[in-house]
Amino acid sequence: MTTQNTVREAGILGTGHYVPEKVLTNRDFEKILDTTDEWIYSRTGMKERRIAAPEQATSDLCIEAGRRAIEDSGLQPDQIGLIIVATVTPDHLVPATAPIVQHALGCVNSGAFDVEAACSGFVTGLSVAQGLIGNGTLDNVLVIGGECMSRILDYEDRASCILFGDGSGAAVVSSTATRGRILQSFVGADGSGSHTMQVMAGGSRRPADIAAVQEKMHLLTIKGNDVFKFAVSTFRRLLEQQMRDFDFGPDGLGLVVPHQVNYRIIESALKKLDIPEEKIFMNLEKYGNTSGASVGIALDEAIRQKRPQEGQYLSLIAFGAGLTWASALLRW
Ligand SMILES: CC(C)(COP(=O)(O)OP(=O)(O)OC[C@H]1O[C@@H](n2cnc3c(N)ncnc32)[C@H](O)[C@@H]1OP(=O)(O)O)[C@@H](O)C(=O)NCCC(=O)NCCS
């Protein structure tokens, strides 16, 4: 599904992010797992990640990031017409997390729903927002990616638990924004790869009964090597498509804010595309992979560091469980 040439323009009016205070370092993992700081850093680029406090749920992280994004936008909460929360770790199966966030933020004129597109969730939300603003249905949409990944990780599985962290990133997408115009967005999927990253129990196919929990089926499993190959080729393909569709090369590209999955994945794709390292924004050293939150957090940090400069092409690219992928090309 591609959304482009819409009637009205949609851009980024404000952004914000929130990460919990607790830091879990690679050295902390050395105490509980057969692993080393050196192994984790050299294979992933990650040094530490944030972990939500026991009393915090995903909505709490989203509320804070959403509040910051609304403040940054200069809008009042009652001017938001829709809140989209992208998450694989909702507070509950029912209700969705977005209405909880909507109520807490006082967005009394807003609809609210969740998007479950895993690590592609935040960029998928931006694409939905672009479409609804473009066709005149809405003026202002708050897109939030938020995750408590620590709640679905198996901390005895060294191949998966070291990869993820908790956090939330948000953006107000608006018809009145003068920067960050979304020129094109794209979402895609290939469900034949649905087995590569899964939480098996807790849904309608396998409720989380005692046996399922004993077998840890309520926790995340990943086939890291399969995902690695998919991630490299998808990242490359989506970026190439943007450059082709808008007729620019590595020199014309301003900045890429990719899903913060693994430094080696991004590096490998960039080398093939001949794009220099300084054109990529990475923060996974501090936060690990925060799934649906990762592009939202990175986008907010990149903007605050004045990384995308006026007039530049800003590329957002994400991919993850499903398998799913999403991209957006913005003019900053
Ligand atoms: C997970 C990932 C870092 C593994 O890196 P890798 O270089 O491919 O490593 P491999 O999976 O080939 O494992 C190599 C060895 O390291 C071991 N290993 C795995 N995790 C380890 C850890 N934390 N510490 C030490 N050794 C570890 C494996 O058991 C394996 O040992 P073996 O050869 O004796 O079987 C990498 O594949 C990756 O990032 N994949 C994508 C991650 C992902 O799915 N993210 C979410 C999707 S958006």
Ligand as a Chemical Component Dictionary entry (heavy atoms), coordinates in Angstrom:
data_LIG
# 
_chem_comp.id                   LIG 
_chem_comp.type                 NON-POLYMER 
_chem_comp.pdbx_formal_charge   0 
_chem_comp.three_letter_code    LIG 
# 
loop_
_chem_comp_atom.comp_id 
_chem_comp_atom.atom_id 
_chem_comp_atom.alt_atom_id 
_chem_comp_atom.type_symbol 
_chem_comp_atom.charge 
_chem_comp_atom.model_Cartn_x 
_chem_comp_atom.model_Cartn_y 
_chem_comp_atom.model_Cartn_z 
_chem_comp_atom.pdbx_ordinal 
LIG C1  C1  C 0 20.844 -12.035 17.417 1  
LIG C2  C2  C 0 22.145 -11.619 16.715 2  
LIG C3  C3  C 0 22.794 -10.471 17.442 3  
LIG C4  C4  C 0 23.084 -12.818 16.734 4  
LIG O1  O1  O 0 24.315 -12.477 16.117 5  
LIG P1  P1  P 0 25.056 -13.540 15.190 6  
LIG O2  O2  O 0 26.376 -12.990 14.876 7  
LIG O3  O3  O 0 24.125 -13.799 14.055 8  
LIG O4  O4  O 0 25.220 -14.766 16.139 9  
LIG P2  P2  P 0 24.640 -16.239 15.920 10 
LIG O5  O5  O 0 23.148 -16.231 16.088 11 
LIG O6  O6  O 0 25.189 -16.781 14.644 12 
LIG O7  O7  O 0 25.265 -16.980 17.152 13 
LIG C5  C5  C 0 26.649 -17.259 17.207 14 
LIG C6  C6  C 0 26.937 -17.922 18.542 15 
LIG O8  O8  O 0 26.782 -16.953 19.591 16 
LIG C7  C7  C 0 25.987 -17.495 20.617 17 
LIG N1  N1  N 0 25.261 -16.420 21.290 18 
LIG C8  C8  C 0 24.001 -15.977 21.065 19 
LIG N2  N2  N 0 23.717 -14.982 21.897 20 
LIG C9  C9  C 0 24.811 -14.787 22.670 21 
LIG C10 C10 C 0 25.137 -13.904 23.715 22 
LIG N3  N3  N 0 24.260 -12.986 24.168 23 
LIG N4  N4  N 0 26.364 -13.986 24.259 24 
LIG C11 C11 C 0 27.261 -14.864 23.844 25 
LIG N5  N5  N 0 27.013 -15.732 22.860 26 
LIG C12 C12 C 0 25.809 -15.701 22.277 27 
LIG C13 C13 C 0 25.066 -18.474 19.922 28 
LIG O9  O9  O 0 24.587 -19.431 20.843 29 
LIG C14 C14 C 0 26.001 -19.063 18.901 30 
LIG O10 O10 O 0 26.762 -20.048 19.514 31 
LIG P3  P3  P 0 27.061 -21.427 18.770 32 
LIG O11 O11 O 0 27.799 -21.032 17.517 33 
LIG O12 O12 O 0 27.874 -22.172 19.759 34 
LIG O13 O13 O 0 25.723 -22.022 18.489 35 
LIG C15 C15 C 0 21.853 -11.196 15.244 36 
LIG O14 O14 O 0 21.528 -12.326 14.481 37 
LIG C16 C16 C 0 20.724 -10.216 15.143 38 
LIG O15 O15 O 0 20.822 -9.084  15.591 39 
LIG N6  N6  N 0 19.598 -10.628 14.509 40 
LIG C17 C17 C 0 18.419 -9.805  14.391 41 
LIG C18 C18 C 0 17.824 -9.561  15.729 42 
LIG C19 C19 C 0 16.345 -9.458  15.711 43 
LIG O16 O16 O 0 15.652 -10.345 15.349 44 
LIG N7  N7  N 0 15.814 -8.321  16.137 45 
LIG C20 C20 C 0 14.437 -8.090  16.190 46 
LIG C21 C21 C 0 13.867 -7.872  14.860 47 
LIG S1  S1  S 0 13.462 -6.251  14.468 48 
# 
loop_
_chem_comp_bond.comp_id 
_chem_comp_bond.atom_id_1 
_chem_comp_bond.atom_id_2 
_chem_comp_bond.value_order 
_chem_comp_bond.pdbx_ordinal 
LIG C1  C2  SING 1  
LIG C2  C3  SING 2  
LIG C2  C4  SING 3  
LIG C2  C15 SING 4  
LIG C4  O1  SING 5  
LIG O1  P1  SING 6  
LIG P1  O2  DOUB 7  
LIG P1  O3  SING 8  
LIG P1  O4  SING 9  
LIG O4  P2  SING 10 
LIG P2  O5  DOUB 11 
LIG P2  O6  SING 12 
LIG P2  O7  SING 13 
LIG O7  C5  SING 14 
LIG C5  C6  SING 15 
LIG C6  O8  SING 16 
LIG C6  C14 SING 17 
LIG O8  C7  SING 18 
LIG C7  N1  SING 19 
LIG C7  C13 SING 20 
LIG N1  C8  SING 21 
LIG N1  C12 SING 22 
LIG C8  N2  DOUB 23 
LIG N2  C9  SING 24 
LIG C9  C10 SING 25 
LIG C9  C12 DOUB 26 
LIG C10 N3  SING 27 
LIG C10 N4  DOUB 28 
LIG N4  C11 SING 29 
LIG C11 N5  DOUB 30 
LIG N5  C12 SING 31 
LIG C13 O9  SING 32 
LIG C13 C14 SING 33 
LIG C14 O10 SING 34 
LIG O10 P3  SING 35 
LIG P3  O11 DOUB 36 
LIG P3  O12 SING 37 
LIG P3  O13 SING 38 
LIG C15 O14 SING 39 
LIG C15 C16 SING 40 
LIG C16 O15 DOUB 41 
LIG C16 N6  SING 42 
LIG N6  C17 SING 43 
LIG C17 C18 SING 44 
LIG C18 C19 SING 45 
LIG C19 O16 DOUB 46 
LIG C19 N7  SING 47 
LIG N7  C20 SING 48 
LIG C20 C21 SING 49 
LIG C21 S1  SING 50 
# 
